[in-house]
Amino acid sequence: MIRSYIALGSNLNLPKEQVLAAITTLANTPDCTLISQSRLYGSIAIGPGEQDNYVNAVIAIDTTLTAPKLLATLQSIESQHHRQREIRWAARTLDLDLLLYGTANIQTPELIVPHPRMFSRDFVLRPLADIAPPELLRHYLGENTDIHYSDNDNLWVLAPDDKAITP
């Protein structure tokens, strides 16, 4: 089994419900076991035009799927949620990003792991820090590097009393 971390985001068609439904789908996917789930976060949309705020989370799963098969599974779940890909960073019903696949470094035309922009996005780092062991992130950032994320007007916990679900 490979421990993998997946970022989830939505800002269309009941975003909180989209994210929670995707977590349930992944938890019930053959060859995948849900290990932990971050709190749900709200974030200001980045991208073209006026967009509604996002709901974001990160989950950890253990899987026997290869990284390409896991990516295909994530894209299939996005399609089930009517994800459209015409405009980059446009509003979306569901976005699923494979952040980490064990400690693998993968670089193919279809997949880059670790996710190339994950360490510059608070809406990924904050939920990831809820559930990932710090030593795992230091594996990618270096031993003397601290992980920084901020509480600010662009990122907030949706339910202040919400707790991450960890093993």
Disulfide bonds with the S-S distance in Angstrom:
none
